[in-house]
């Protein structure tokens, strides 16, 4: 009897503190919505998955950083036992593949290649160089990441600097983006790149890549590759001597400044649409895919998904365009992958394939390499679906109806802002920190949105919003992920 009274007392005591509304082990977790399935790879092979594309006949092609390409059948089942066929071997660090018109295109370190299985035995027997107008010299860090074909049939390639920080005379166009046409023309398209980890499109066909923290990159970022745009690192500007396609060599930024200040001096400088705060979001962002499944993958149609190598995660990104520039928020999405995520690819059935490696920098996922699939269970997670900037604050839109009382309570939210030093040195701590004040929270009429009035928004800063007090209507569950990081490049006018 004494034990019963003690348990009863503890229950009511916890209830009075709001801690017994839902046992912790009953709260929703990521795998309730998006379970991860591991797909066996060919036995005895080392396949650091670095490229994925869908082939006709329900087949999937995967490339390895080590230069091999395999084609798999039977990868779609709940317990996959795929049949793998070696399609090509001996390529040079393939970091992007694309199937088009019967050809498989591969972005290798020295070139874009296309290949075909002409005799039908499952192995490529025709190899053709499409373009190779950039240089390599053997440095391990001279990566080349390529997209699938864009709507014009072009492949976009981002080229890492030599040693991640240099521009060698023997390796032209390091730190540049090259656009490769189907006819084999190689067009210098953008510059100022440091150390890309992946490249892809949004649903409108605009091109984005992830650049990693380092010289002239205070933190890793998702960046917009528009023709003629400067991405921030001037090391490769020396190659303007090799082309006049983008005009004369531009002036260089001032080390120790801020992106927001240098934008006023350098007209071609494109501010990062989404800064990925180093250590908080991850350390090595990589591949980019948009949800093209039209609802088969859940409520995030057309949003971007960014692979993260070091933390073995995938993040979700909402973008909007303000005053002609992209900006938006990054949210946690899914963790627990087997290795360091490098690439992902959505499939026609609505699933998302992922692949990666823990080579070099290590990863939280302890497998040396992995190939996995993520499926949506049909349950809708309680998340912030969109975070939009307003002239006087932000608007949050949710995937489900929230408890209106928690939406209206300003104590449900906390916000801080910060930026990074724009400098020649490696990376930056968070600097210029402020604490914007949320003065009012106005729920929308349907319970799926809230307007936050904010005093002290800072242009050029990351605005880190935490929402520990928000609850789902009826079940009293918290948000599955309660943090968002919004990069505020532009503030819209009141009219």
C-alpha positions in Angstrom: 0.0 0.0 0.0 2.8 2.4 0.8 4.4 1.8 -2.6 1.0 2.4 -4.3 0.7 5.7 -2.5 4.2 6.7 -3.4 3.7 6.0 -7.1 0.3 7.9 -7.0 2.0 10.8 -5.3 4.8 10.9 -7.9 2.4 10.7 -10.8 0.4 13.7 -9.6 3.5 15.6 -8.7 4.9 15.1 -12.2 1.5 16.0 -13.7 1.5 19.3 -11.8 4.8 20.0 -13.5 3.5 19.1 -16.9 5.9 16.1 -17.1 3.5 13.2 -17.1 1.3 14.2 -20.0 3.0 11.7 -22.2 5.6 9.1 -21.2 8.8 9.8 -23.0 9.0 6.3 -24.6 5.5 7.0 -26.2 6.4 10.3 -27.8 6.8 10.1 -31.6 10.2 9.5 -33.1 11.6 10.0 -36.6 11.3 6.3 -37.5 7.5 6.4 -36.9 7.3 8.4 -40.1 10.5 7.7 -42.1 12.1 4.3 -41.4 15.5 3.5 -43.0 16.0 0.2 -44.8 19.6 -1.0 -45.6 20.1 -2.4 -49.1 22.8 -5.1 -49.4 25.6 -4.2 -51.7 27.6 -6.6 -53.9 29.6 -9.0 -51.6 33.3 -8.4 -51.5 33.1 -4.9 -53.2 34.0 -1.6 -51.6 31.3 0.8 -52.8 31.4 4.3 -51.3 28.2 5.4 -52.9 28.7 8.8 -54.5 26.0 8.8 -57.2 22.5 7.4 -57.7 20.1 7.5 -60.6 17.0 5.6 -61.7 17.2 3.5 -64.8 14.4 2.0 -67.0 12.9 -1.3 -65.8 12.9 -0.5 -62.1 16.7 -0.6 -62.0 19.0 1.6 -59.9 22.5 2.7 -60.9 25.0 3.6 -58.2 28.5 4.9 -58.6 31.4 4.6 -56.1 33.9 7.2 -55.2 36.5 4.5 -56.1 35.3 4.5 -59.7 32.9 1.6 -60.1 29.3 1.7 -61.3 26.8 -1.1 -60.5 23.2 -1.6 -61.7 20.8 -3.2 -59.2 17.4 -5.0 -59.7 15.1 -5.8 -56.8 16.0 -2.9 -54.5 12.3 -1.9 -53.8 11.0 -4.6 -51.4 10.7 -4.3 -47.7 13.6 -6.8 -47.3 15.6 -6.2 -50.5 17.8 -8.9 -51.9 19.1 -7.1 -55.0 20.8 -8.6 -58.0 23.8 -6.4 -58.9 25.6 -6.2 -62.2 28.9 -4.5 -62.7 28.3 -1.8 -65.4 31.7 -0.1 -65.4 35.0 -0.2 -63.5 38.1 1.9 -63.3 36.6 5.4 -63.6 38.2 8.2 -61.7 36.2 9.2 -58.6 32.7 9.4 -60.0 30.7 12.0 -58.0 27.5 12.2 -60.0 25.6 10.1 -62.6 22.7 10.8 -64.9 20.7 8.6 -67.2 19.5 10.2 -70.5 18.4 8.8 -73.8 20.1 5.4 -73.3 23.4 6.8 -72.1 24.7 6.9 -68.5 26.6 10.1 -67.9 29.3 10.2 -65.2 31.1 13.2 -63.7 34.6 12.0 -63.0 37.4 14.0 -61.5 38.9 14.9 -64.9 35.8 14.9 -67.2 32.2 14.2 -67.9 31.9 10.9 -69.6 29.0 9.1 -71.2 28.8 5.3 -71.6 26.4 2.8 -73.1 25.9 -1.0 -73.1 25.7 -1.6 -76.8 25.7 -5.4 -76.9 23.1 -5.9 -74.1 25.3 -7.9 -71.7 24.7 -5.5 -68.8 28.2 -3.9 -69.0 29.1 -0.7 -70.7 31.2 -1.1 -73.8 31.2 2.4 -75.3 32.8 5.3 -73.4 33.0 8.8 -74.8 34.4 12.0 -73.3 31.8 14.7 -73.3 34.0 17.5 -71.9 37.2 17.9 -70.0 38.1 21.6 -70.0 39.4 21.8 -66.5 42.6 20.6 -64.9 43.8 18.1 -62.3 47.2 17.4 -60.9 46.8 14.5 -58.5 45.9 16.4 -55.4 43.5 14.4 -53.4 41.1 17.3 -52.8 40.4 18.2 -56.5 36.8 16.9 -56.4 34.4 17.4 -59.2 30.6 17.0 -58.4 28.1 16.9 -61.2 24.3 17.2 -61.5 21.8 15.2 -63.5 20.8 16.9 -66.8 18.9 20.2 -66.4 15.9 21.1 -68.5 18.3 22.3 -71.3 20.2 19.0 -71.2 23.2 20.5 -69.5 25.2 19.0 -66.6 26.6 21.5 -64.0 30.0 20.7 -62.4 31.5 22.3 -59.3 35.2 22.0 -58.9 37.0 22.0 -55.6 40.1 24.1 -55.1 43.4 22.3 -55.1 44.0 21.1 -51.5 40.7 22.7 -50.7 42.4 26.2 -50.5 44.7 26.7 -53.5 44.5 27.4 -57.2 47.3 25.6 -59.1 48.5 26.8 -62.5 48.4 23.2 -63.7 44.7 22.8 -62.7 42.7 25.5 -64.5 39.3 26.5 -63.2 39.5 25.1 -59.7 36.9 26.8 -57.6 34.6 27.4 -60.6 31.3 26.0 -61.9 31.4 24.6 -65.4 28.2 23.9 -67.5 28.6 21.0 -69.9 26.2 20.9 -72.8 25.2 17.7 -74.6 27.2 18.9 -77.6 30.3 18.9 -75.4 30.7 22.6 -74.9 32.1 23.5 -71.4 30.9 26.9 -70.3 32.5 28.7 -67.3 29.3 29.7 -65.3 30.2 30.7 -61.8 33.2 31.2 -59.5 34.2 31.7 -55.9 33.7 28.1 -54.9 35.8 26.6 -52.1 35.1 22.9 -51.2 31.8 21.6 -52.6 30.2 18.5 -51.2 27.3 18.1 -53.6 25.1 19.9 -56.2 21.5 19.7 -57.3 18.3 21.5 -58.4 15.2 22.9 -56.8 11.8 22.3 -58.3 12.1 25.3 -60.5 15.4 24.1 -62.1 17.6 26.6 -60.2 21.0 25.1 -59.2 22.4 24.9 -55.6 25.5 23.4 -54.1 26.8 22.9 -50.6 30.1 24.6 -49.7 32.1 23.5 -46.6 33.5 25.7 -43.8 37.0 26.9 -44.5 38.8 29.9 -46.0 36.2 32.6 -46.8 33.5 30.3 -45.5 32.8 31.0 -41.8 30.3 28.1 -41.8 29.1 25.6 -44.3 26.3 26.9 -46.5 23.8 26.0 -49.1 24.6 28.3 -52.0 22.7 29.4 -55.2 24.7 28.9 -58.5 23.4 31.6 -60.8 25.4 32.4 -64.0 28.1 35.0 -63.3 27.6 34.8 -59.6 30.5 35.0 -57.1 30.2 32.5 -54.3 32.6 34.2 -51.9 36.1 32.6 -52.2 38.4 34.7 -54.4 41.2 32.1 -54.7 40.2 30.9 -58.1 39.7 34.4 -59.5 43.1 34.1 -61.2 41.4 32.0 -63.9 39.6 35.0 -65.2 42.8 35.3 -67.3 41.7 32.1 -69.2 38.2 33.3 -70.2 36.2 36.4 -71.0 32.8 34.7 -70.7 32.1 36.3 -67.3 33.8 39.6 -68.0 36.9 41.1 -66.4 38.4 39.9 -63.2 36.4 41.4 -60.3 37.6 43.1 -57.2 38.3 41.0 -54.1 36.6 41.0 -50.7 38.1 42.5 -47.6 39.2 39.8 -45.1 37.7 40.2 -41.7 34.5 41.8 -43.0 31.0 40.4 -43.1 29.0 39.0 -46.1 26.3 41.7 -45.6 29.0 44.5 -45.8 30.8 43.0 -48.8 27.6 42.6 -50.8 27.5 46.4 -51.0 31.0 46.5 -52.6 30.9 43.4 -54.8 27.8 43.4 -57.1 28.2 39.8 -58.1 28.5 38.4 -54.6 25.6 36.0 -53.9 24.8 35.7 -50.2 24.3 32.0 -49.1 20.5 31.3 -49.2 20.9 29.0 -46.1 23.8 29.0 -43.7 24.2 25.6 -42.1 25.6 26.5 -38.6 28.8 24.5 -38.1 28.5 21.8 -35.4 24.8 22.5 -34.8 23.5 21.4 -38.2 26.5 19.4 -39.2 30.1 19.6 -40.4 30.1 18.4 -44.0 27.0 19.1 -46.1 26.8 17.2 -49.3 24.2 16.2 -51.9 21.0 18.1 -52.7 17.7 16.7 -53.9 14.2 18.2 -54.0 11.1 16.2 -53.2 9.7 15.5 -56.7 7.3 12.7 -55.5 4.2 14.9 -55.5 3.2 13.8 -52.0 4.4 10.2 -52.0 7.1 11.1 -49.5 4.9 13.1 -47.2 4.0 16.7 -46.8 7.2 18.3 -48.0 6.6 18.5 -51.8 9.3 20.5 -53.6 11.3 21.2 -50.5 15.1 20.5 -50.6 16.8 17.6 -48.7 20.5 18.0 -48.0 22.8 15.1 -47.1 25.2 15.5 -44.2 28.3 13.4 -44.2 29.9 13.8 -40.8 26.7 13.6 -38.8 25.1 10.8 -41.0 21.9 12.8 -41.4 19.6 14.3 -44.0 18.3 17.9 -43.4 15.3 19.6 -44.9 15.4 23.1 -46.3 12.5 25.6 -47.1 13.4 28.4 -49.5 11.7 31.6 -50.6 12.8 34.4 -52.8 12.9 38.0 -51.3 14.0 41.0 -53.3 15.4 38.7 -56.0 17.6 36.6 -53.6 17.0 33.1 -52.2 16.9 32.6 -48.5 15.2 30.3 -46.0 15.4 27.9 -43.1 17.0 24.5 -42.5 15.3 22.0 -40.2 16.5 18.7 -38.9 14.8 15.8 -40.7 16.3 12.3 -40.2 19.4 10.8 -38.5 20.8 7.3 -37.9 22.1 6.4 -41.3 24.7 3.7 -41.6 27.6 5.8 -42.9 28.3 9.4 -43.9 25.6 10.6 -46.3 27.0 11.9 -49.6 24.1 11.6 -52.0 20.3 11.0 -52.2 17.8 10.4 -55.0 14.0 10.3 -55.0 12.4 7.3 -56.8 9.1 7.0 -58.7 7.5 5.0 -55.9 8.1 7.9 -53.5 11.1 6.5 -51.6 14.4 8.2 -51.2 17.7 6.3 -51.8 20.7 7.5 -49.9 24.4 6.5 -50.1 27.7 7.5 -48.5 31.0 6.8 -46.9 33.0 7.4 -43.7 36.2 7.7 -45.6 38.7 10.4 -44.6 36.8 12.5 -42.1 34.8 9.8 -40.4 31.1 9.8 -39.6 28.7 9.0 -36.8 27.4 6.1 -38.9 30.1 3.5 -38.4 29.8 1.5 -41.6 32.6 2.3 -44.1 30.0 2.8 -46.8 26.2 2.3 -47.2 23.3 2.2 -49.6 19.9 2.7 -47.9 16.3 3.6 -48.7 13.8 5.9 -46.7 10.1 5.4 -47.0 7.2 7.4 -45.7 4.8 5.4 -43.5 1.8 7.6 -44.3 1.8 9.2 -40.9 2.2 13.0 -40.9 4.9 14.3 -38.5 4.1 17.4 -36.5 6.7 19.8 -37.9 7.2 23.4 -39.0 6.5 23.1 -42.7 7.5 26.6 -43.7 9.2 29.5 -42.0 8.6 32.8 -44.0 10.0 36.2 -43.3 7.7 39.2 -42.9 8.5 42.9 -42.6 8.1 42.7 -38.8 8.9 39.1 -38.0 8.2 35.6 -39.3 5.3 33.4 -40.2 5.4 29.7 -39.2 3.2 27.1 -41.0 2.8 23.7 -39.5 2.0 20.3 -41.0 -0.8 19.7 -38.4 -3.1 21.8 -36.2 -1.3 23.1 -33.1 -2.7 23.9 -29.7 -3.7 27.5 -30.1 -2.9 28.4 -26.5 0.7 27.3 -27.0 0.9 29.1 -30.3 -0.1 32.4 -28.7 2.2 32.1 -25.7 5.4 34.0 -26.5 7.2 31.9 -23.9 6.8 29.0 -26.3 9.6 30.5 -28.4 13.2 31.7 -28.0 15.4 33.3 -30.7 19.0 34.4 -31.1 20.8 35.7 -34.1 24.5 35.6 -35.2 26.7 35.7 -38.2 30.3 34.7 -39.1 33.5 36.6 -40.0 34.1 36.7 -43.7 37.8 36.1 -43.8 40.7 34.5 -45.5 41.4 32.4 -42.4 39.8 29.0 -41.8 36.2 29.2 -40.7 34.8 31.5 -38.0 33.1 31.3 -34.6 29.6 32.7 -34.3 30.0 36.5 -33.9 27.9 39.7 -33.5 25.3 37.8 -31.5 21.9 39.4 -30.6 18.7 38.3 -28.9 15.7 39.4 -31.0 12.6 39.8 -28.9 9.4 38.0 -29.9 6.8 40.6 -28.8 3.7 38.9 -30.0 2.5 35.5 -31.4 -0.7 35.6 -33.4 -2.2 32.2 -34.3 -3.8 31.8 -37.7 -7.5 31.0 -37.9 -7.0 27.3 -38.8 -4.4 26.5 -36.0 -1.8 25.6 -38.6 0.1 28.9 -38.6 1.4 31.7 -36.3 2.7 35.2 -36.9 5.6 36.1 -34.7 6.2 39.8 -34.3 9.9 40.3 -33.7 11.9 43.3 -32.5 15.5 43.3 -33.5 15.8 41.2 -36.7 19.3 41.6 -38.2 19.9 41.5 -41.9 22.7 39.1 -42.8 22.3 37.0 -39.7 21.2 33.5 -39.0 18.0 33.6 -36.8 18.0 30.5 -34.7 14.4 29.8 -33.5 13.6 27.2 -30.8 10.0 26.3 -30.1 9.9 24.0 -27.0 6.5 25.1 -25.9 4.5 24.3 -29.1 2.1 21.4 -28.7 -0.1 19.4 -31.1 -3.8 20.0 -30.7 -5.4 17.1 -28.8 -2.4 14.8 -28.2 -0.2 17.5 -26.5 2.9 16.2 -28.4 5.8 18.6 -29.0 7.1 19.3 -32.4 9.2 16.4 -33.8 12.0 18.9 -34.3 11.7 22.1 -32.4 14.6 24.2 -34.0 14.9 26.1 -37.2 17.8 28.2 -38.6 16.6 31.0 -40.9 19.2 33.0 -42.9 18.0 36.6 -43.3 19.6 38.1 -46.4 16.7 40.3 -47.2 13.7 41.8 -45.2 10.6 42.5 -47.3 9.1 46.0 -47.3 5.8 46.6 -45.5 3.9 47.3 -48.7 
